[in-house]
Amino acid sequence: MAGEKWHDGIPDQVRRMAGRSKSGLTDKEVAEEFGVAVRTVHRWKKTHPEFLKALIETKATLDSRVELSLYRVAIGYRYTEVEVTLEDGEVTKRIEREREVPPNVAAIRLWLTNRDAANWRDKQDVNVTGDLTITLHAVDMGVIDE
């Protein structure tokens, strides 16, 4: 492919991609951005440590954004909604309303089970102590007819 040529500005371009990315930053997205094959991105990760570092930093930035959004949804938040009415291209009415998004139980559960699994996991470990005796009779196993 024509875009496979490495240049020193690529790591900075990768970092700038974080601001534009809406769906994460996959190797496929990076390859498309630079007009290269995904295998080229994989090769660049092995041969250019600064490229790999930029990818890691950028993906961490995106993960942090998602974590913050999950946190906000978990605890609830307020925002201002603006309604604008236009007539002939002129604003004739502007109404601002405070809205509240209540805490979300599913987000709270996800947050707690991943951040404090020892106390919030669904799985329970049960330890049973003692002896267990199992008696098998040949008749029960169909080996001997009665």
C-alpha positions, 0 to 999 in steps of 0.5 A: 500500500502506498501509505505504509511508509513510516514517519516520525509524526505518526505517534502524534497523529495517533494521539490526536485521533483520541479526540475524534474517536467515537467508537474506541481506537482499534487497530483497524481504525488506526490502519484506515486513518493511515491508509495501511493494512492492519498487519502494518499497524501490527508491524509498527507496534513491534518496530517503533516503540514510540508508536506503541506508546502512543497507542497505549496512551490514546486507548487509556485516554478513551478508556478513562472517558468511558469510565468517567461516563459510567461513573456519572451515570452510576451516581446520577448527574444534572445538566441544562437543556436548552430549547430554542425557537427560531422564526425567519432565522432569528431566535424568538424564544430561548428556554433553559431547563435543569434536568436530572438523570437519576442514578442507574442501578445497572451502572452501579452494579457494573461499577461495584462488581468490577471495582470491588469484586470481593464484596460485590460479585454475584458468585458465592463460594460455599465451603462444606466440611465433613464426610460424605459416604456414597454406597453403590449396590450392583443392583442400582447400577444395572450390573446384577438383576434382582 
